[in-house]
Amino acid sequence: MMTTCGIPDFGIKDIVNPNSKRLRRQLSGIINFAKFREERLQMYGELNAQRDEILDNLKNVQSENDNLNNDHESLKQQTANEAKIVESFEQECRDIEEQIGVLNKEQAAIRHESGELKKIANDLKDKNANIALSVLELQSDDKKLAGQIVQSPERVKRQMSDANDRLETERKDATQAEKDAIECAGKVKNVEKAEVAISKVSERSERASFGRLEPFVLAELSTPCPILSV
């Protein structure tokens, strides 16, 4: 201990036959060591407290880091799931674009057919009107000739019957043409409705592809949009 206090030559002689000068020197060394020890103990206490605080902060940082890693993994999984959803909607958009192309071709064909049927219907209406007028004229001539010609009544009846048959046939053709024109017009409207519905699906899918999807957006996109069949 005395060596630690800076008195390396302390021996048994200093106990048996102490010297005042050496004793003073020895006591001074012990006192200095005691003061030094007290200062170092105070410093050690402060450093130990700082060490404990740093360890607590380290534990908190490690815990926060673990939570952030868990959140990161969760977000990675969520992003992967959302990427699959976006990919499926992109594929759906491509399919819809192909369907739009097919519908456009069908719409063009239907419009052309509708125009032709309208022309045919108008022509048949004109023919029907002309035939009706001819029948009226024949009926008028029949009445005039009834009193003058009596030798061939059967021939006149056959002519009237043939004219009536032609008129009936033309009326049926005109009615059928009108039905076909109405049906074509309905098909055109259905195609236009289908294009509107498909456009809405495309817009919703495009909005879904920007950024990370929120839950309520995913719920909206998961709702199927009906496409009218033609």
GINOR-V681153 format. One record per run of one state. SS is the DSSP state (2 for helix, 1 for strand, 0 for the rest). FROM is the first residue (numbers start at 0). TO is the last residue. If there is no record, write none. Layout:
# GINOR-V681153
((SS,FROM,TO) (SS,FROM,TO))
This chain:
# GINOR-V681153
((0,0,11) (2,12,15) (0,16,18) (2,19,145) (0,146,151) (2,152,207) (0,208,213) (2,214,220) (0,221,229))
